[in-house]
């Protein structure tokens, strides 16, 4: 995994945000991100396609 808690990321739809936590969801990792404009979202890493900033 290329990002962890506290890392700034960008999502296609939700924009920029900060990773709050990552948990093992069985087949995939579940990522909880607080987006600057969209609030807190939970998503699976393989579908989220988050890009690490910086």
N, CA, C and O atoms as CSV, one atom per row, in Angstrom:
chain,resi,resn,atom,element,x,y,z
A,1,UNK,N,N,0.853,-1.182,0.000
A,1,UNK,CA,C,0.000,0.000,0.000
A,1,UNK,C,C,0.890,1.235,0.000
A,1,UNK,O,O,1.841,1.310,0.778
A,2,UNK,N,N,0.598,2.191,-0.853
A,2,UNK,CA,C,1.475,3.349,-1.011
A,2,UNK,C,C,1.119,4.525,-0.109
A,2,UNK,O,O,1.805,5.547,-0.134
A,3,UNK,N,N,0.063,4.399,0.684
A,3,UNK,CA,C,-0.305,5.486,1.590
A,3,UNK,C,C,-0.795,4.915,2.911
A,3,UNK,O,O,-1.192,3.753,3.000
A,4,UNK,N,N,-0.758,5.760,3.936
A,4,UNK,CA,C,-1.191,5.334,5.262
A,4,UNK,C,C,-1.884,6.482,5.971
A,4,UNK,O,O,-2.173,7.509,5.357
A,5,UNK,N,N,-2.146,6.319,7.237
A,5,UNK,CA,C,-2.824,7.354,8.011
A,5,UNK,C,C,-2.064,8.667,7.987
A,5,UNK,O,O,-0.839,8.688,8.113
A,6,UNK,N,N,-2.799,9.766,7.825
A,6,UNK,CA,C,-2.204,11.098,7.816
A,6,UNK,C,C,-1.721,11.564,6.452
A,6,UNK,O,O,-1.329,12.721,6.302
A,7,UNK,N,N,-1.742,10.692,5.464
A,7,UNK,CA,C,-1.252,11.026,4.125
A,7,UNK,C,C,-2.331,11.773,3.344
A,7,UNK,O,O,-3.511,11.429,3.412
A,8,UNK,N,N,-1.915,12.791,2.606
A,8,UNK,CA,C,-2.832,13.550,1.751
A,8,UNK,C,C,-3.003,12.811,0.422
A,8,UNK,O,O,-2.031,12.364,-0.186
A,9,UNK,N,N,-4.254,12.694,-0.013
A,9,UNK,CA,C,-4.569,11.979,-1.249
A,9,UNK,C,C,-5.575,12.772,-2.083
A,9,UNK,O,O,-6.197,13.717,-1.598
A,10,UNK,N,N,-5.721,12.371,-3.346
A,10,UNK,CA,C,-6.710,12.974,-4.240
A,10,UNK,C,C,-7.576,11.870,-4.819
A,10,UNK,O,O,-7.078,10.813,-5.209
A,11,UNK,N,N,-8.878,12.125,-4.872
A,11,UNK,CA,C,-9.849,11.204,-5.459
A,11,UNK,C,C,-10.500,11.911,-6.632
A,11,UNK,O,O,-10.734,13.119,-6.585
A,12,UNK,N,N,-10.794,11.157,-7.686
A,12,UNK,CA,C,-11.390,11.723,-8.902
A,12,UNK,C,C,-12.634,12.557,-8.633
A,12,UNK,O,O,-12.770,13.659,-9.166
A,13,UNK,N,N,-13.540,12.041,-7.813
A,13,UNK,CA,C,-14.824,12.698,-7.568
A,13,UNK,C,C,-14.812,13.622,-6.349
A,13,UNK,O,O,-15.365,14.720,-6.397
A,14,UNK,N,N,-14.184,13.181,-5.262
A,14,UNK,CA,C,-14.266,13.903,-3.995
A,14,UNK,C,C,-13.166,14.933,-3.784
A,14,UNK,O,O,-13.253,15.737,-2.856
A,15,UNK,N,N,-12.138,14.928,-4.619
A,15,UNK,CA,C,-11.053,15.906,-4.492
A,15,UNK,C,C,-9.995,15.472,-3.493
A,15,UNK,O,O,-9.727,14.282,-3.331
A,16,UNK,N,N,-9.390,16.460,-2.818
A,16,UNK,CA,C,-8.292,16.186,-1.906
A,16,UNK,C,C,-8.787,15.922,-0.494
A,16,UNK,O,O,-9.808,16.454,-0.059
A,17,UNK,N,N,-8.029,15.077,0.212
A,17,UNK,CA,C,-8.380,14.754,1.580
A,17,UNK,C,C,-7.226,14.106,2.314
A,17,UNK,O,O,-6.141,13.932,1.760
A,18,UNK,N,N,-7.468,13.750,3.567
A,18,UNK,CA,C,-6.455,13.133,4.428
A,18,UNK,C,C,-6.929,11.750,4.861
A,18,UNK,O,O,-8.062,11.591,5.314
A,19,UNK,N,N,-6.064,10.757,4.723
A,19,UNK,CA,C,-6.388,9.401,5.146
A,19,UNK,C,C,-6.456,9.375,6.676
A,19,UNK,O,O,-5.506,9.770,7.352
A,20,UNK,N,N,-7.584,8.909,7.213
A,20,UNK,CA,C,-7.766,8.807,8.656
A,20,UNK,C,C,-7.343,7.441,9.171
A,20,UNK,O,O,-6.667,7.337,10.194
A,21,UNK,N,N,-7.743,6.397,8.459
A,21,UNK,CA,C,-7.353,5.033,8.862
A,21,UNK,C,C,-7.495,4.075,7.701
A,21,UNK,O,O,-8.224,4.323,6.741
A,22,UNK,N,N,-6.780,2.977,7.819
A,22,UNK,CA,C,-6.850,1.898,6.833
A,22,UNK,C,C,-7.032,0.609,7.616
A,22,UNK,O,O,-6.289,0.335,8.558
A,23,UNK,N,N,-8.029,-0.184,7.222
A,23,UNK,CA,C,-8.248,-1.460,7.898
A,23,UNK,C,C,-8.367,-2.575,6.869
A,23,UNK,O,O,-8.787,-2.353,5.733
A,24,UNK,N,N,-7.991,-3.770,7.288
A,24,UNK,CA,C,-8.044,-4.926,6.398
A,24,UNK,C,C,-9.492,-5.390,6.289
A,24,UNK,O,O,-10.080,-5.852,7.267
A,25,UNK,N,N,-10.058,-5.263,5.098
A,25,UNK,CA,C,-11.452,-5.634,4.893
A,25,UNK,C,C,-11.610,-7.024,4.297
A,25,UNK,O,O,-12.630,-7.302,3.665
A,26,UNK,N,N,-10.639,-7.900,4.478
A,26,UNK,CA,C,-10.718,-9.244,3.914
A,26,UNK,C,C,-10.004,-9.322,2.582
A,26,UNK,O,O,-8.794,-9.545,2.538
A,27,UNK,N,N,-10.735,-9.142,1.496
A,27,UNK,CA,C,-10.124,-9.204,0.158
A,27,UNK,C,C,-9.428,-7.904,-0.228
A,27,UNK,O,O,-8.581,-7.892,-1.121
A,28,UNK,N,N,-9.778,-6.826,0.432
A,28,UNK,CA,C,-9.257,-5.510,0.072
A,28,UNK,C,C,-9.111,-4.676,1.345
A,28,UNK,O,O,-9.637,-5.038,2.397
A,29,UNK,N,N,-8.403,-3.574,1.242
A,29,UNK,CA,C,-8.278,-2.659,2.369
A,29,UNK,C,C,-9.409,-1.642,2.325
A,29,UNK,O,O,-9.754,-1.136,1.257
A,30,UNK,N,N,-9.986,-1.343,3.484
A,30,UNK,CA,C,-10.992,-0.294,3.581
A,30,UNK,C,C,-10.285,0.969,4.060
A,30,UNK,O,O,-9.594,0.965,5.079
A,31,UNK,N,N,-10.472,2.042,3.312
A,31,UNK,CA,C,-9.798,3.303,3.601
A,31,UNK,C,C,-10.835,4.326,4.043
A,31,UNK,O,O,-11.874,4.486,3.402
A,32,UNK,N,N,-10.547,5.018,5.145
A,32,UNK,CA,C,-11.421,6.088,5.634
A,32,UNK,C,C,-10.676,7.398,5.396
A,32,UNK,O,O,-9.582,7.612,5.919
A,33,UNK,N,N,-11.292,8.275,4.593
A,33,UNK,CA,C,-10.655,9.532,4.198
A,33,UNK,C,C,-11.562,10.700,4.563
A,33,UNK,O,O,-12.772,10.650,4.341
A,34,UNK,N,N,-10.965,11.756,5.128
A,34,UNK,CA,C,-11.704,12.996,5.365
A,34,UNK,C,C,-11.355,13.948,4.233
A,34,UNK,O,O,-10.252,14.491,4.172
A,35,UNK,N,N,-12.330,14.142,3.327
A,35,UNK,CA,C,-12.117,15.023,2.184
A,35,UNK,C,C,-12.412,16.466,2.573
A,35,UNK,O,O,-13.296,16.740,3.385
A,36,UNK,N,N,-11.653,17.384,1.974
A,36,UNK,CA,C,-11.774,18.805,2.304
A,36,UNK,C,C,-13.183,19.336,2.064
A,36,UNK,O,O,-13.696,20.119,2.864
A,37,UNK,N,N,-13.810,18.916,0.971
A,37,UNK,CA,C,-15.139,19.444,0.627
A,37,UNK,C,C,-16.264,18.412,0.732
A,37,UNK,O,O,-17.433,18.790,0.804
A,38,UNK,N,N,-15.938,17.132,0.743
A,38,UNK,CA,C,-16.980,16.092,0.705
A,38,UNK,C,C,-17.182,15.379,2.042
A,38,UNK,O,O,-18.049,14.512,2.150
A,39,UNK,N,N,-16.401,15.728,3.054
A,39,UNK,CA,C,-16.543,15.083,4.355
A,39,UNK,C,C,-15.862,13.727,4.410
A,39,UNK,O,O,-15.016,13.413,3.573
A,40,UNK,N,N,-16.234,12.927,5.399
A,40,UNK,CA,C,-15.601,11.626,5.622
A,40,UNK,C,C,-16.274,10.556,4.765
A,40,UNK,O,O,-17.500,10.442,4.737
A,41,UNK,N,N,-15.455,9.780,4.071
A,41,UNK,CA,C,-15.944,8.696,3.222
A,41,UNK,C,C,-15.146,7.440,3.519
A,41,UNK,O,O,-13.948,7.497,3.797
A,42,UNK,N,N,-15.839,6.287,3.455
A,42,UNK,CA,C,-15.176,4.981,3.552
A,42,UNK,C,C,-15.272,4.329,2.185
A,42,UNK,O,O,-16.321,4.357,1.541
A,43,UNK,N,N,-14.172,3.744,1.751
A,43,UNK,CA,C,-14.159,3.111,0.435
A,43,UNK,C,C,-13.119,2.007,0.405
A,43,UNK,O,O,-12.213,1.977,1.238
A,44,UNK,N,N,-13.248,1.098,-0.555
A,44,UNK,CA,C,-12.254,0.054,-0.725
A,44,UNK,C,C,-11.128,0.584,-1.599
A,44,UNK,O,O,-11.368,1.249,-2.606
A,45,UNK,N,N,-9.909,0.285,-1.206
A,45,UNK,CA,C,-8.722,0.828,-1.870
A,45,UNK,C,C,-8.682,0.532,-3.363
A,45,UNK,O,O,-8.327,1.413,-4.147
A,46,UNK,N,N,-9.032,-0.672,-3.775
A,46,UNK,CA,C,-8.933,-1.020,-5.190
A,46,UNK,C,C,-9.908,-0.232,-6.066
A,46,UNK,O,O,-9.625,0.004,-7.240
A,47,UNK,N,N,-11.036,0.172,-5.519
A,47,UNK,CA,C,-12.015,0.943,-6.277
A,47,UNK,C,C,-11.794,2.441,-6.159
A,47,UNK,O,O,-12.140,3.196,-7.067
A,48,UNK,N,N,-11.219,2.874,-5.042
A,48,UNK,CA,C,-11.064,4.308,-4.781
A,48,UNK,C,C,-10.062,4.968,-5.724
A,48,UNK,O,O,-10.232,6.127,-6.103
A,49,UNK,N,N,-9.014,4.227,-6.101
A,49,UNK,CA,C,-7.968,4.764,-6.960
A,49,UNK,C,C,-7.449,6.110,-6.453
A,49,UNK,O,O,-7.370,7.088,-7.197
A,50,UNK,N,N,-7.099,6.130,-5.170
A,50,UNK,CA,C,-6.560,7.342,-4.561
A,50,UNK,C,C,-5.143,7.585,-5.030
A,50,UNK,O,O,-4.355,6.650,-5.170
A,51,UNK,N,N,-4.824,8.846,-5.271
A,51,UNK,CA,C,-3.472,9.243,-5.675
A,51,UNK,C,C,-2.822,9.971,-4.514
A,51,UNK,O,O,-3.384,10.931,-3.987
A,52,UNK,N,N,-1.651,9.526,-4.116
A,52,UNK,CA,C,-0.904,10.165,-3.046
A,52,UNK,C,C,-0.392,11.514,-3.511
A,52,UNK,O,O,0.155,11.620,-4.609
A,53,UNK,N,N,-0.560,12.547,-2.697
A,53,UNK,CA,C,-0.075,13.885,-3.048
A,53,UNK,C,C,1.317,14.097,-2.454
A,53,UNK,O,O,1.661,13.529,-1.417
A,54,UNK,N,N,2.096,14.914,-3.124
A,54,UNK,CA,C,3.427,15.259,-2.608
A,54,UNK,C,C,4.398,14.263,-2.915
A,54,UNK,O,O,5.566,14.404,-2.550
